[in-house]
Amino acid sequence: MTSSAPAPRILVVRFSSIGDLVLITPLLRALRARHPDCYLAVATKEEFAPLLRHNPNVDRIVEFAPGDRLTHLARDLRAERFTHHLDLHDSMRSRALRWLVRGRWHGYPKHRLARTALIRTKRNIYRRGTPPVAERYFAAARGLGVTPDGEPPDLYLDPPERERARIWLRDLGLGDGRPVVVAAPMAAHFTKRWPVAHWQALVATLTARGVDIVVVGGSKIGRASGRGRG
């Protein structure tokens, strides 16, 4: 009688930022669904750890705090004896971590040239049909038998956080039986921002369907929220 193979021990590295941490959640969900008994750890910056803290697909968050040495992080990760190492950042820091934590590492197609051209010259040289980033992350998990399930990213809140959000919306006069949509129109680079006219059309469509809109972002757009306002 042959014994089944041990459950994989999977390390996912994505240091930042908010949007990118959210975009890795479809892959985390797929890994848990395909390997329910796996051990799944995510290494990220301390400030972004709350985004995954209540995600049921993650067994451990390895936090990299300001001032921490990469060698200390590597020592912690080496002790875990991971069977699969997924680099979803592909930065100088994550590449250095690859060298410090030996093992089979896999990355994803970052399309650096196309990305740089779009940001710096506003020229779109991406090939037609290039998968979105959330799906490209799956390339790092080759060999683990996972594919995108077509569902959106996950964002889990604990009960106290949900209650604070409910009270905040109530104080704004929002969410009283009506759906609420959060819009985040800003991005670090101009080329990552949807045109204002598109946002206006989307908000007009949603409000016409009885949806409350809350706009979030930094000081460049100020703060706006309210029923029927974008």
N, C-alpha and C positions, 0 to 999 in steps of 0.2 A: 504494500500500500504506500503510495507516494504522498508526501506532505505538500500542501499548497505553498506557493511562494510567500515569503513574508510581505506584509503591507509596506508600501514605499514610504520613505521618510523624505519629505519634499521641502526644500528651501526656496522661497520666492524673495527676490531682492528688488525693491522699488523704493528708493529713498524719498522721493518727492514727485509731484506736489499734490494739491487737493484733487484736481481733476484726474490726474493719472492714477492715484490710489483708488478712486472710485472705478476707473475703467479696468482695473485688473480683477474686479470682483466677479465678472462672468467666468473668467478662467478659474478662480478659486472655487466657485460654485460647481463648475464642471468637474474639477479634480475630486471634490468631495462626493459628487454623485457617482463618478466612475470608480473611485477607490474609497468607499465609506470608512474603512478602517485605517486609512493612511494617517500619518502624522504630518501636519501642514503648518509650517512656520513662515512668517513674513518679517523680513528685516526692513525697517523704514526709519525715518527721522522721528525723534520723540514727539515733535509738534504735530505730526500727522497720524500718530498711533490711534487717537480717538476715533478716526474714521473706520477702523477695523476692530476696535475693542469688543464690540458686541456682535461681530459677525460669527455666526455659528459654524461656518466652514473653516475657521482658523483656530488652530490649537494653541499657538503661541505667537506673540508679537515681540520681536527682538528690537528694542528701541535704541537708536543711535542718537545720543544727546549731544548738544553743543559742547565742544571741548573734549569729547571722547576721542580716544585714539583708535584708528582703524585696526591696529594690531590687537587691541583688547576685544573688539567686536569679532575679529577673526578667531581669536582663541575660544570665545564663547561658542561660535558656530562650529568649530572643529570638534568640540566635545559632543555635539549632537549626532555626529556620524550620519549625515544625510546621504541618501542614495541618489537623489536627483537635485541638481542645483539649477535654478531658473533665474537668469539675469534679465529682468524686465526694465532695466535702466540704461545699461550700456553707456556708462559715463566713465571718466578716468577713475573715479572712486570705486565703482563697481568692478572695473577691470582689475584694479589693484587688489580688491577683495578676492577675485578669482585666483590670483596668484598666491594669496595668503591662505586660502581655503582650497586645498587641492581636491579634485574630484571631477566628475563629468559635468561640465557647465554647458548650458544651451542659452542662446539669445534669440532675438527676433529681428525681422527686417525693419530697420529704423529708417531707411531711405534718406540718409543724411544729405545727399546732394540735392534731392528734390525739396527737402524741407528747408535747407539753407537758401536755395534759389527762390522759394516762395516768400520767405521772410525778408530777404535782403533785396531782391529785385522785383518782387511781386509777379514773377513768372511761374506759372503752374506747369511743371514738367512731370508731374505724377502720371503714371500710366493709367489709362482708363480701366476701371475695374479694380484698382488697388483697394484691398480690404481696409476697413477702418481700424484704428489702433487697437481697440478692444479685441478684435479678431486676430490681428497680427500677433498679439501676445501669445496666442495658442501655439505659434511655431516653436516657442521655447519649451513647450511640453511635449514635443514629439517623442514618441515612444511610450507615452502614458495613456494613449488611446482616448483622447478627449477632443471634442469638437464643439463649436459654439451652439447653444441651444436656442438662439434667436430671441432670448429674453433680455430686458434692459439690465443695467448695472444695479447693484444692491447698496442700500444705505440703512444700517440698522441702528436704532436708538434704544436705550434702556428706558424703563417706565418713567423715572423721574425726568429724563430729557423730553419724552413725549408730553408729559404733563406741562412742563415749562413752555413747550411750543404751543400747546393748546391754549394756555393762559395768554400767551403773547398774541396769538391770533384773535382770541376773544376780545382782548383789550383794543385791538385795531378794528373790531367789528367785522372780522372775517371768519370764514369757516363754520358759520352757523347753519349746517346742513348743506352748504354748497361746497363743491370741490375747490381746492386751492392749488394753483400752479405757481412755482417759484421760477422766475426768469433771471438768469445771470448773463447779461449781455457783454460784459467786459472780458478782456483777456490781455495778457502781457504784450502780445504782438498784435498790430493792426490786422495782419492777415489771418489771425485766428478769430476775428470778430465778425459775426454775421452783420450784413448791412442794416442800418437803422430802419430802412423802409420795410425790410423783411420782418423785423421785430414788431413794427407797428401793425403790419397786416396780421401777424400771428395773434397779437394781443386783441385786436379788433374781433378776430374770429372766435377766440376763446371767451371773451366777455359777452359776445352775442349768444353764446351757448350757456350762459349763466355761471361762468367760472370766475373765481376771484384770483387776481394776479398780485404777487408780491415780487418786487424787483430787488435783487441784492447785488452788492458789489462794493468797490472801494470808493474813495473820496472823489474820484474823477467823474463819477456819475451821480454822486450824492446818494440819498436814500429816498426811495419812493415806494409806497404801498397803499393799497386801498381797493375798495370794490370798484371794479370797472376801470381801474387806472393801471397803466404800465409804467 
